[in-house]
Amino acid sequence: MDENTVRRYPKVNFTVVWKPGKCIHAAECIKALPAVYHPKDKPWITLENASVDALKAQISKCPSGALSWEEKTNATHEEEKEEVANSGASVHVLPNGPLMVKGIIRLRA
């Protein structure tokens, strides 16, 4: 799939944004909200099955950043990412090897 592909899934004043080219298929979304995410269905995201707060909490844990959200108030997940970067950094090892990195990480050899 094209890296520039963007899919939007709206719910009232809230929209989930998915960039499939960034997805590493860690399945954190499915584990957190199995009633919302169904990878074999089309559309694969059913926003009616979760509250906006639950969706925001789950999206903030997306290890690749493939999922984000937008609100009509102009607050975006990107703004939240900036707050995380300013508040420190963390790295968590997910099952089967992917790393969930939050914040700014400096690697040294």
N, C-alpha and C positions, 0 to 999 in steps of 0.2 A: 504494500500500500504506500502511496505517495507520502513522504514526510510532511508535506504541507497540508494534508487533509485535516479538516476540522469538522467535527460533528457537534451539533448543539441539541440538547434535550431540555425543552422549557417546562416550567411548572410555575404558574402565576407570575410573580415578579422575580423568579429565580430560574437560572439556567445552568445545567451541567454542561461543561465543555470537555470534549474528549478529542485528543490528538493521537490517533492510532499509531502513527509512525514513531511516537515516543514510548509507547507501551512496552514494558518488559515482561508482561504476563505473569507477574508475581501473584496475582489473584487476591491481593489484599482487599480489593473492593468487594469481591464475591464472598470472602470470608466474613467481612464486617457486616454486609447488608445483603444476604442471599435472596431476600424478597425483592430487591431492586435490580440486581445485576444477573442477567441470564445470557451468557455468551452465545448460546445456540439459537436464540430468538432474534427476531427483527421487529421492532427495535429491541436492542439488547438491554436497554435501561428503562425501567418502569418507575418513574419518580413518585407516582401516587402511593407507593408502598412504604414511604419513609417521610419523616418530617424534614424540613429544611435544616434544622439544627443537626439532625442525625447525618444528613448528607454532607454538610460542611465538615463535621467531625471526621467522617470517613474519608472525604476527599483530601483533607489535610494530611492523611497518612499514605497517600499514593506515593510509592517509592520513586517512580520515574517522572512524576509531574505531568503524566499524560492526562490526568483528570484535573480540572479546575472548575471554578464556578463564577458566575456573574450575577449581580443583582441590579435592578433598575436604579438603585440608590448610587450606582457607580462603584460600590465597594467590590473588589475582586479578590480572588484567591492570590493573585500576584502581590497585592498589598500585604496580605497575611504572610506570604513567604518572606517578604522584606523584613517584617517584624521578627520572624523566627531567626533570620540571618543576623539581625542586630542584637538578639538576646542570647546568643551562644550557638553552639553546634552540637550535633549528636550523630552517631553512626550506630546502626543496629543491623546485625546479621539476620537475614530472613532465611526460612527453610530452603534448602537446596542452593544456597550461595549468594543470592542477590543481596546487595547492601542497601539499606534505607538511610540516606544521608540527608540531614537537615542542617541548614546554616552554611556558613563558609568554612571549608576545610582546606588546610594547606598541607600538601603531601611533600615529604622530603625523602630523598633517596639516601 
